[in-house]
Amino acid sequence: MLAKAPVPGQVKTRLEPALGPAGAAQLAERLLRRTIRTACASGLGVVELCTAPAPDHPAWRRLNLPPGLAWSAQADGDLGARLAAVAERAQATGTHLVLLGMDCPGLDVHHLQVAAAQLAHHEAALIPSLDGGYVLLALSRFAPSLFSAIPWSTDAVCGITRERLRTLGWSWGEQSPLADIDEPADLARLPLGLRAHLGTCHGHRFTPTATATRAHQGPARQPAGGDPGAQ
């Protein structure tokens, strides 16, 4: 899992118009904790948190995350370079890899277990996001082309990834798309437990009804691809 520390003003900044910096950071922390719990409950193996800033930063120490996590610092470069570094390291040890985004509250244990099982018959497994990216990419092999020259944060991410898999001659399993939480309109999809007390700091207040109305009308934005760990 690639994740940014939930520091106000540095994470989930696209949600700040609805939640304010503190509310956006609070939601990022809740999503982070939920994803970690899901990964740990899946029973698939080592759960590694690849962080920015590095794991020894005070922002991480204050969170008191579950024991037993493996920790590493994210590599330099764009999202593709950071994902490739993790995937290449896993390949070097012969380990299957499941890359997770932090922005998908609908991702559950079953999704992870299905993706891992698909690697018994395929080189890769995907869960697309509704906005054209992906929320999960599982790999039994590594190829740099899956991460290079990808227009991250656009609705072309998943389509290009599929085309790269075809070019490699790989097969892949694919589950139904899930929703990322990236923009204010996406907040309508938040489970009630994650909504509580969000955005009440610094004069911001999240109103589910208003957000749901905007989502129904369609967000006035270019769809953004779901980037694992890009918050």
Protein Blocks (a to p, Z undefined) as FASTA:
>chain_A
ZZddddehiaoklmmmmnojmlmmmmmmmmmmmmmmmmmmnonaccdddddddfklmklm
mnopaehiacddddeddfklmmmmmmmmmmmnopacddddfkbmkbcfklmmmmmmmmmm
pcbdcdddfkopafbdcdfbdcfklmgopaehiaklmmmmmmmmmmnopacddddddddd
fbfklmmmpcfklmgophkgghiacdfklmmmmmmnopabddddddehiZZ
